[in-house]
Amino acid sequence: MLRGNRFTLITSTFNLQPNIMEVLKIATAGSVDDGKSTLIGRILYDTKSLTTDKLEAIETRSKANGFDYLDFSLATDGLVAEREQGITIDVAHIYFSTAKKSYIIADTPGHIEYTRNMVTGASTSQASIILVDARNGVIEQTYRHFFINNLLRIKDIVVAVNKMDLVDFSEEKFNAIKAEFEKMVANSNYKEQNITFVPISALKGDNVVGGSANTPWYKGNSILEHLEKLDAQAVYEQGQARFPVQTVVRPKSDEFHDFRGYAGKLYGNDLAVGDEVTVLPSLTKSKIKEIYFFNEKFDKASRGSSINVTLEDNINVSRGDMIVKTGEEPSVQKQLTAKVCWMDSKNLVGGTKYLLQHGVNRVQAIITGVDNVLAPDFSGSEDSDDLSLNQIGEVNIKLAKPVFYDKYAENKTNGSFILIDPQTNHTAGVGFIQ
């Protein structure tokens, strides 16, 4: 592996279990004023993740706004418009760590017109927190946010029933919201063990990082305690190994002038030295010769690992190719049917041409038709010839050349794509292959 201008190989071999801290990516969702930004600010405050100058700025701004408490939403609302209106517009990514894990939280907007921002923030997340105002219960946006989490197949969801202090920490109110939410869960792909309900007060800190004396009837973990127990490795989909090649490694060194490695991130399942593999799209075959992680050699790599592999045969492998186990090849077609979340102000209609970005590959595509628009309340779909901004529907696409893909339900990484407007170069939509 590269280290400065030298290329160092360490020959010890063992399973790829690097001694690094787990990173858990979390998306937040909720309607306007449900308290997403306040919740994140409270977590940062209680885990002592706020810098002194940031905390002083929050104190000063809170006093200027006439509050006799710290307005923790100021910790995440970074845009001037967000601070002035007291809402979240952009997707903010917040980083913090505990002794057990590192976290990346995507604070996403709650407004309907910013639904596409929520999809963007949640698309790379491994867990999700959906906030519900205890006074209002489940509302239209709650359905929409849960529907998107279900569409994106986010593995674990925490339903945080917030502002419990404003309903006197009523167990009856909490149970009523839980029962209503569970009706949605019954119509989704989720199992009960993947949904966790927590009564909280983000402003006061009840059941956010630690427990609460105000909810003696609640026997579960706080939000952070629950997140600490999630296995970050388990969030990666487990199926067939998929190794898209990001770059070809050719060291500029006389000592390793014959070295040719292929670097990327492994999805789906493990790869081991000696595995017979097929390179797509050429369909040439070889075997895994070596596996490297940074400057160490391993005999096996786990899914989710960023690695560099070499092959026994000197075959042509380029950026954009994919290495898979022989006998586990994905589908290769020029016709796709996908659920698409539309993100452009210009409607998606049949006959329109786009660029389809699938992994590192980009191919010309034409929309052959829109079948329907999906209802975000799980009530079904209605026939439609187009998709408008923030709508989700089923779309048929024809490609200029084949792509090698899996169904999104089987492999999220290899089953998703984006559509790019060739005129503006803007991301117009995101798709999930069926």
C-alpha positions in Angstrom: 0.0 0.0 0.0 1.1 3.6 -0.6 2.7 5.4 2.3 4.2 8.7 1.3 6.5 7.9 -1.7 7.1 4.3 -0.6 5.1 1.2 -1.2 5.0 -1.0 1.9 3.8 -4.6 2.0 3.3 -6.4 5.3 3.0 -10.1 4.9 1.1 -11.2 8.0 -2.2 -12.8 7.1 -5.4 -12.8 9.2 -9.1 -11.9 8.9 -9.8 -8.3 8.1 -10.9 -6.9 11.5 -9.0 -3.5 11.7 -8.7 -2.0 15.2 -10.8 1.1 14.4 -13.8 2.6 16.0 -17.2 1.7 14.5 -18.9 4.5 12.7 -22.8 4.7 12.7 -24.6 6.9 10.3 -27.9 8.2 11.5 -30.7 10.2 9.7 -33.2 12.3 11.6 -36.7 13.0 10.4 -39.7 14.8 11.7 -42.2 17.5 10.9 -41.6 21.2 11.4 -41.0 22.0 15.1 -40.9 18.4 16.2 -37.4 19.1 17.7 -34.9 17.4 15.4 -32.2 20.1 15.7 -32.9 20.4 19.4 -32.5 16.7 19.9 -29.1 16.7 18.1 -28.0 19.7 20.0 -28.9 18.0 23.3 -26.9 14.9 22.4 -23.9 17.0 21.5 -24.2 19.0 24.8 -24.7 15.9 27.0 -21.9 14.0 25.4 -19.6 17.1 25.8 -19.1 17.3 22.1 -19.7 21.1 21.7 -16.6 23.3 21.7 -16.4 26.1 24.2 -16.8 28.8 21.6 -19.8 27.0 20.1 -21.4 26.7 23.5 -20.8 30.4 24.3 -22.4 31.3 21.0 -25.5 29.3 21.8 -25.7 30.9 25.2 -25.4 34.4 23.7 -27.9 33.7 21.0 -30.4 32.1 23.3 -30.4 35.1 25.6 -30.7 37.5 22.7 -33.8 35.5 21.6 -35.3 36.0 25.1 -34.9 32.3 26.2 -34.2 31.4 29.8 -32.8 28.1 28.5 -30.2 27.0 25.9 -31.7 26.7 22.4 -29.8 23.6 21.3 -31.2 23.8 17.7 -28.6 26.6 17.2 -25.9 23.9 17.3 -27.1 22.5 13.9 -29.0 25.2 12.0 -26.1 26.7 10.1 -27.8 28.7 7.4 -28.8 32.3 8.1 -32.3 31.5 6.9 -32.5 28.6 9.3 -31.5 30.7 12.3 -34.0 33.4 11.3 -36.9 31.2 10.7 -36.1 28.5 13.3 -36.4 25.7 10.8 -34.1 23.3 9.0 -33.6 23.8 5.3 -30.4 22.2 4.3 -29.0 18.7 5.3 -26.5 19.3 8.1 -24.0 16.5 8.9 -22.9 16.5 12.5 -20.0 14.4 13.8 -19.4 13.3 17.4 -17.9 10.3 19.3 -18.4 8.4 22.5 -16.1 5.9 24.1 -17.8 3.1 22.0 -18.6 4.6 18.6 -18.2 7.5 16.2 -21.4 9.0 14.8 -22.5 10.9 11.8 -26.0 12.4 12.1 -27.8 13.8 9.1 -30.2 16.5 10.3 -32.8 16.6 7.5 -35.6 19.1 6.8 -39.2 18.5 7.9 -41.1 20.5 5.3 -42.9 18.7 2.5 -41.1 20.8 -0.1 -37.7 19.5 1.2 -38.6 15.8 1.1 -35.9 15.3 -1.5 -33.3 16.6 1.0 -34.5 14.0 3.5 -34.0 11.3 0.9 -30.5 12.6 0.3 -29.6 12.6 4.0 -31.1 9.2 4.6 -29.7 7.5 1.5 -26.3 6.6 3.2 -27.6 6.2 6.7 -27.6 3.0 8.7 -30.2 3.9 11.3 -32.9 6.6 11.6 -34.6 8.7 14.3 -38.1 9.7 13.5 -39.5 12.4 15.9 -43.2 12.7 16.7 -44.6 15.7 18.7 -46.4 14.1 21.7 -49.0 16.8 21.5 -49.8 16.2 17.8 -49.2 12.5 17.4 -48.8 10.8 14.0 -49.4 13.3 11.2 -49.1 13.3 7.4 -45.3 14.0 7.4 -44.8 11.1 9.8 -46.2 8.8 7.2 -44.0 10.3 4.5 -40.9 10.0 6.6 -41.5 6.4 7.6 -42.4 5.6 4.0 -39.1 6.9 2.8 -37.2 5.0 5.5 -39.1 1.9 4.4 -38.2 2.6 0.7 -34.6 3.1 1.5 -34.6 0.0 3.8 -33.0 1.7 6.7 -32.3 -1.2 9.1 -33.1 0.3 12.5 -35.6 3.1 13.4 -36.0 4.9 16.7 -39.4 6.6 17.0 -38.7 9.4 19.5 -41.9 10.7 21.0 -40.7 14.2 21.8 -42.0 17.0 24.0 -43.3 14.6 26.6 -42.8 17.4 29.2 -45.7 19.2 27.5 -48.1 16.3 28.1 -47.0 15.7 31.7 -45.0 12.6 30.6 -48.3 10.8 30.0 -47.8 7.0 29.5 -51.3 6.9 28.0 -50.4 9.5 25.4 -47.2 7.7 24.6 -48.9 4.3 24.2 -51.6 5.9 21.9 -48.9 7.3 19.6 -47.1 4.0 19.6 -50.2 2.0 18.7 -51.0 4.4 15.8 -47.4 4.1 14.5 -47.5 0.4 14.7 -50.4 0.4 12.2 -47.9 1.8 9.7 -45.3 -0.8 10.6 -47.8 -3.6 9.8 -48.0 -2.3 6.2 -44.2 -2.0 5.8 -41.2 -4.3 5.3 -40.2 -3.8 8.9 -40.3 -6.3 11.8 -41.2 -5.2 15.3 -37.6 -5.7 16.6 -36.3 -3.1 14.2 -38.6 -0.3 15.6 -37.8 1.2 19.0 -40.1 3.7 20.7 -38.6 6.1 23.2 -40.5 8.9 25.2 -38.2 11.9 25.4 -37.9 15.6 26.1 -35.1 16.9 23.9 -35.2 20.3 25.5 -35.0 18.9 29.1 -32.8 15.9 28.2 -35.2 13.1 29.4 -34.2 9.7 27.9 -31.9 11.3 25.3 -28.4 10.4 26.6 -29.4 9.1 30.1 -32.6 7.9 31.7 -35.4 10.0 33.2 -37.0 10.0 36.6 -40.1 11.5 34.9 -40.9 8.3 33.0 -40.7 5.5 35.7 -43.2 3.5 33.5 -40.6 3.3 30.7 -38.2 0.4 31.1 -36.2 0.8 27.9 -32.9 2.5 27.0 -32.4 6.1 26.2 -31.8 7.0 22.6 -28.0 7.1 22.9 -27.9 3.9 24.9 -29.9 2.2 22.2 -27.6 3.5 19.4 -24.5 2.4 21.4 -25.8 -1.2 21.3 -26.4 -1.3 17.5 -23.9 -3.3 15.6 -22.6 -1.0 12.9 -21.4 -4.0 10.8 -24.8 -5.6 10.8 -26.3 -2.6 8.9 -24.6 -3.7 5.7 -26.8 -5.8 3.6 -25.7 -9.5 3.5 -26.0 -11.3 0.3 -23.6 -11.9 -2.6 -20.2 -10.2 -2.7 -19.9 -7.1 -4.8 -16.6 -5.3 -5.3 -16.9 -2.3 -7.6 -13.4 -1.1 -8.6 -12.8 2.5 -7.7 -9.2 2.8 -8.9 -6.3 0.7 -10.2 -3.3 0.9 -8.0 0.1 1.0 -9.9 2.9 2.2 -7.6 5.6 4.3 -9.1 8.3 2.3 -7.5 11.1 0.1 -9.0 10.7 -2.4 -6.2 7.0 -3.0 -6.9 6.8 -2.2 -10.6 4.9 -5.4 -11.3 2.2 -4.7 -8.6 -1.3 -4.2 -9.9 -4.1 -3.9 -7.4 -7.7 -2.9 -7.5 -9.1 -0.7 -4.7 -12.7 -0.2 -3.6 -15.3 -0.9 -1.0 -16.7 -4.5 -0.5 -20.4 -4.9 -0.3 -22.8 -7.8 0.2 -20.5 -10.5 1.6 -16.9 -11.5 2.3 -14.1 -12.1 -0.1 -11.1 -14.4 0.7 -7.8 -15.3 -0.8 -8.3 -18.1 -3.2 -11.9 -17.3 -4.1 -12.6 -17.7 -7.8 -14.0 -14.5 -9.2 -15.5 -13.1 -12.4 -14.8 -9.5 -13.6 -17.7 -7.7 -15.1 -18.5 -6.7 -17.8 -15.7 -8.7 -19.5 -16.7 -12.0 -17.8 -13.0 -12.9 -17.5 -12.2 -15.2 -14.5 -9.4 -15.3 -12.0 -8.7 -15.9 -8.3 -8.1 -13.6 -5.4 -4.3 -13.6 -4.8 -3.9 -11.0 -2.1 -6.1 -8.7 0.1 -4.7 -5.5 1.6 -6.1 -3.0 4.0 -3.8 0.1 4.1 -0.4 -1.4 4.8 -1.4 -4.9 6.0 -2.2 -8.1 4.2 -5.2 -10.2 5.1 -6.6 -13.6 4.0 -10.2 -12.5 4.3 -12.1 -9.2 4.0 -15.5 -8.6 5.6 -18.4 -6.7 3.8 -18.1 -2.9 4.4 -14.3 -3.0 4.2 -12.3 -0.7 2.0 -9.6 -2.9 0.5 -7.1 -3.4 -2.2 -7.0 -6.8 -4.0 -4.7 -8.5 -6.5 -5.6 -11.3 -8.9 -3.6 -14.4 -9.8 -4.0 -13.6 -13.5 -2.9 -10.5 -15.4 -6.2 -9.6 -16.9 -7.6 -6.2 -17.9 -9.6 -4.6 -15.0 -10.5 -0.9 -15.0 -12.3 1.7 -12.9 -16.0 0.9 -13.1 -15.6 -2.8 -13.4 -17.0 -5.1 -10.7 -15.4 -8.2 -9.2 -17.8 -10.9 -8.0 -17.6 -14.5 -6.9 -18.0 -16.8 -9.9 -21.5 -18.2 -9.9 -22.9 -15.2 -8.1 -23.0 -12.8 -11.0 -25.7 -10.0 -10.9 -28.3 -9.3 -13.6 -27.0 -7.6 -16.8 -29.7 -5.8 -18.7 -30.5 -2.7 -20.7 -34.1 -2.4 -19.3 -34.8 -1.4 -15.8 -37.9 -1.0 -13.6 -37.3 1.2 -10.6 -39.0 3.2 -7.9 -37.8 6.8 -8.4 -37.9 9.7 -6.0 -38.1 12.8 -8.2 -36.0 15.8 -7.2 -36.4 18.2 -10.1 -38.8 21.0 -10.7 -39.2 19.8 -14.2 -41.6 16.8 -14.3 -40.3 13.3 -15.2 -42.2 12.2 -18.3 -41.8 9.4 -20.9 -39.4 10.0 -23.7 -37.1 12.2 -21.8 -33.3 11.5 -21.9 -31.1 11.4 -18.8 -27.7 10.2 -17.8 -28.0 7.2 -15.4 -25.2 7.0 -12.8 -24.9 3.5 -11.4 -21.9 3.2 -9.1 -18.9 4.7 -11.0 -20.5 3.9 -14.3 -22.5 6.5 -16.3 -24.7 5.5 -19.2 -27.3 7.3 -21.4 -30.9 6.5 -20.6 -34.3 7.2 -21.8 -37.5 7.1 -19.8 -39.9 4.7 -21.6 -42.8 5.4 -19.2 -44.0 6.3 -15.7 -46.4 3.6 -14.4 -47.8 5.2 -11.2 -47.3 7.5 -8.2 -46.9 5.8 -4.8 -49.0 7.1 -1.9 -46.7 7.9 1.1 -49.3 6.6 3.6 -48.9 3.0 2.3 -52.4 3.2 0.8 -51.2 2.0 -2.6 -50.7 3.9 -5.9 -52.5 5.7 -8.6 -51.9 5.7 -12.3 -49.9 8.6 -13.7 -47.9 9.6 -16.8 -45.4 11.7 -14.9 -43.7 12.4 -11.6 -43.5 15.9 -10.1 -41.1 17.3 -7.5 -40.9 15.1 -4.3 -43.2 12.4 -5.7 -42.2 8.7 -5.7 -43.3 6.4 -8.5 -42.5 3.3 -10.6 -40.6 4.1 -13.7 -39.4 2.1 -16.8 -36.0 3.0 -18.2 -34.1 1.9 -21.3 -30.3 2.1 -21.3 -27.8 2.7 -24.1 -25.7 -0.2 -22.8 -26.2 -2.9 -20.2 -25.5 -2.4 -16.5 -24.8 -5.2 -14.0 -27.1 -4.7 -11.0 -29.0 -6.3 -8.2 -32.5 -5.6 -6.9 -32.3 -2.9 -4.3 -33.9 -5.2 -1.7 -31.0 -7.6 -2.2 -28.1 -5.1 -2.4 -28.7 -1.4 -1.7 -25.4 -0.2 -3.2 -25.7 -2.2 -6.5 -29.4 -1.7 -6.7 -29.5 2.1 -6.7 -28.7 4.9 -9.1 -29.2 8.6 -9.8 -30.6 10.3 -12.9 -28.7 13.4 -14.1 -30.2 16.1 -16.3 -27.6 16.3 -19.2 -28.6 20.0 -19.8 -28.0 21.3 -16.3 -25.9 18.4 -14.9 -28.2 18.5 -11.8 -29.3 15.3 -10.0 -32.9 15.0 -11.1 -33.9 11.8 -9.3 -32.7 8.8 -7.3 -33.8 5.3 -8.2 -34.2 1.9 -6.5 -34.2 -1.1 -8.9 -37.0 -3.5 -8.5 
